[in-house]
């Protein structure tokens, strides 16, 4: 039955997706923190963000992640994964990042 098959397909929740953001202003920090609170991991690219703004964003979101039991991992010079408590970051690279002090 086609109707039954359609309803048996699992739907994706926002918490199952990785959100990509390229913030340009500090005002975007609250929306990113809201994604974390909704148990959604965020990949934040700060390449086009002014240095002072990038620092403020990272400080704020590191605090938000800590308060929510999540983690922040630097994945390149200007990109970070901010993972809520329900998302595990696994793989060989995670140990390398931790030993380099890029995972907090």
N, C-alpha and C positions, 0 to 999 in steps of 0.2 A: 504494500500500500504506500503510494507516494507521499500522502499526507503524514503518515506515521514516520516515514524515513526523514522527512524534512524536520520534524520536531525532535527526532532523536540525535540530530547533529548538534554537538556541543557548541555553545556560543562562547565567544571570547569575552573575557572581562577585561576592563582597563588594567587590572593588576597583572594580567598575563602579558602585557606589552611593555616594551622599552620605549620610553618617551625621549625624543631627541630635541634639545633646546639650544639655541644660540642667543643667549640674553645680551642685550646691548645696554640695558639700564638696570639699576638696582631694584626698581619698582617690580621687576619680574620675579624677584626672589619669593614672594608670597605664593605665587602660582606654582612655582617649582616645589616649594614646601608642601603645598596642598596635594600635589601628586604623591609625594612621599607619604603623607598622612593617609592617602587612599591606597597605600601599599603598592605603588607603581614605581619601578626603577626609572632613573633619569640619566641620560648621557648628556652632559653639559659641555658644550664646546665654547671656549672663551677666547678663541683666536682673534675675533673681531671686536672684543670687548676692551674698553680702556682699562689700563693696568689697575688703577685705584678701584674702579668699579668691580673688576674681576676679583680683586682681593676681598672686597666687602661681601660679594656674593658667596665666595668660597667660605669665608668665615661664618656668615650667617647660616648657610646650608649645612656646613659641618656641625654647627651647634644644633640645628634642627634634626639632622640625622642622628646625632648622639642622643638627643632627648627622646627620639622615637625608637631607639634601639637599633638603628641602621648603621651603615658604614659608608665611607667615601673612599674611592680608589682612583688614584691618578693613572690614566691609561696612555697619556702622551704629555708633551710639554704644556699643552693648554686644554686638555680634555679630561673630564672626571666622570666616573660612574658614581651616582649616589643611589645606594640600594637600601630599601627599607628592610625591616627585620625579617620579613617573609621571603626575601630573595637571597639565595646563597650564591656567592661568587666563587666558582671553582675552576680548576685547571692549573697547569704547570706555571703559567704566568703569575698567578696569584701569589705563590710562594716567592717568586722573584720580586714582585712589587712589595710584599711585606718585608723581605730582607733589605730592600733598598729604602725602606721607610716611606713608601708612597701609599700606604694603606693605613687609614686611621679611622 
